C-alpha cells in the first residue's frame, strides 16, 4: 500500500513522517460518511491516506483535505470538543492515531516530537 506523500505530511522531517505512519489503524469512509463530529470529545487525529475529506464550516463553506492532510489535530492537542464536522467527499481511507499512542511512541524521540508539534 502506498503512503500519502503530499499535504501536511510532506512538511515533516522524514524520521517524523516514518514514525507517524507506523501508528494508528486504518479506517475506510464511504462518500458522505461523517468521520469527525462537531462537539465530540475524542482522543485521536486523522491522517488522510487516500480520497478526500471536507471540513464543514458553520457558515456552510467547506475546506477540502486530501492525501497527506490531517484533521482533528487541535482537539487532539488541546483535549477539547471538536469544532467542526468532517465528512468524506469521496470514498476515503484515513489513519486514526490516538493521543496516548502518539505520545508514547515519540517519548524517546523528543526532537521528533517537537518537530511534529511545531508543524501543527
N, C-alpha and C positions, 0 to 999 in steps of 0.2 A: 504494500500500500504506500503510495507516495505521500510525502509530508507537504503541508502548505508552505509556500515559500515567500508570499508577499505580506502586505499589511503590517500590522504591529510586530509580528514575529520577525520580519526582516530587519527590524531596528535593533534587535537584541544581539549581543555577542554570541558567537557560535556555541560556547560552553553553556550559556544560559538556555538557549533555544533547545539544545540537545537534551539537557536535564529536564526541562519543562515538558518536552514531548514524550518523555517516558512515564509521565504521571497521568493519573486520572483514568477515566474509562470513556469509551466511545459511545455515543448515542446518536440515533437516527431521528430525524424530524421530517414529517411529511409537509408538503406545501400547506401553509396556513396554520400549522401547529404552533401553539404557544410554547416557547422554550424558557422564558422567564416571565413571571407575573408581577405587575406593579404591587407594591406593599408587602410582598412575600419577604420573610426573613430567612434567607438561605445562607449557606456557608461555602458556596462554590462560585467559580467563574467559568465561562465557556470560551473555548478557542474554536473558531470556525475552521474545520478541516476541508470541507467541500460544500458547495451550494452557496446560499446567501440568506442572511437574516436581516430583519428590519426592526430597528428601534422605533417604536411608535410614540411620538411626542404628543403631549397633551393638546397642542394646537392642531393636531391632525397631520402635521408633516411627519415624514419618516426619514430615517438615516440608515442607508444600507451598510451592512458589514459583510465582507466577502472572506475568502480563504486567507488565513493568517491573521484575521482580525480577532479582537477579544471583546466580550460583552460581560457585564456584571461585575466589573473589576472594582468599582467604587464601593458598592455594597459589600463585596468580598473583603476589601481592606478595612472599611470602617465599621463592619458588623452592624449595618443599618438596613432597613427595609429597601427593597428595590424601588427605584424612582420611576421606572417606565416599564411597559410591556415590551417584550421582544418576541417576534414571530418569524417563522421560516417563510421566506418569499418563494422558495422552490425547495424541492427535496434537498435536505442538508444533512451533513454529518458534523457533529461537534464533539470536542473533547471536554468532558466535565472534570474540573480539577477542584478538589476540596481544599479548604484553607489549611486544615491540620496536615494533610498530606504534603502540600506545597512547602509549608514552613519546616516540617520535619525533614524533607528531602534536602532543602537548602541550608539547614542549620550548620552543617560542617563546611559550607562554602559561602562565607559572609560577603565576599566581593561579588559573587554571582547574585546573591540575594539583593544586595544594594543596587546592582545594575538593573535587575528585574523591577524592583520597587520604583527606582528613578524613572523607568520607562512608562510607568502607569501614571 
